[in-house]
Amino acid sequence: MKGFKTNKSYRKRLRVTKTGKVLGRKSGQDHFNAKESRKKQLNQKRPRVFGIKNKDLSRYLPHN
């Protein structure tokens, strides 16, 4: 697709792996975590597969 610019907010939050998987952090994990166990807090920071369609991916991150 020609003419699309990279969406900077998507670029900051998502990472495309060498095999083409899109990884991103789970939302809503920045505060209210005092009651969570440390294991659960650290596990929430790990990147996970971000569900995005290829059409949307090429729209927001065209240069990957």
N, C-alpha and C positions, 0 to 999 in steps of 0.2 A: 504494500500500500504506500502510495507516495503522498508526501505532504504532512504526515503525522509527526508531531513532536513527542518526545518522551515526556510522560507525565512525571514530574519530579517527585510528587508525593508517593507514587507507586515505586519509583526507583529507590527512594530512601527506605521503604518498608519491605520490599521484596527482593529476593535474590534468585536468579535462574542458575541452576546447576549445569554442569557440563552435559549431562544426559537430558536436559530440558525440563527437569522438575522445577516447580516454583515453590520456594520456601519463604515462610513469613512467621512472625510471632503471633501467638494467640492473643486476641484482644482482651482488654479489661483486666490487666494484671499489674497495674502500676501502684495501686494502693488498696487498702482494706485486706492486707495479707498477713496481719499480725497473728491471726488465729490459725493460719495454715502451718503445717509442719515445714521444716526447712527443706526436706526432700521434695515436697510438693511445690514449694516456691521455686526451687532451682529447676524442677522439671518443666514448669510453665514457661521458663525463659528459653527453652530449647526451641529451635526452629522446627516447624512442622509443614507438611504439604499444604499449600494454599490453593483452595479450589477456585480456579479461574479458567474460563473457556479459552481456547486458542484464539478465537476471534477477538475477545476482549484483551487478551495478552498482546496481540499484535497491534491493537489500537493504543494501548497505554505504554507498552514497552516495545516499540517497533524495531529498535536497533540492537536486539539481543540475538 
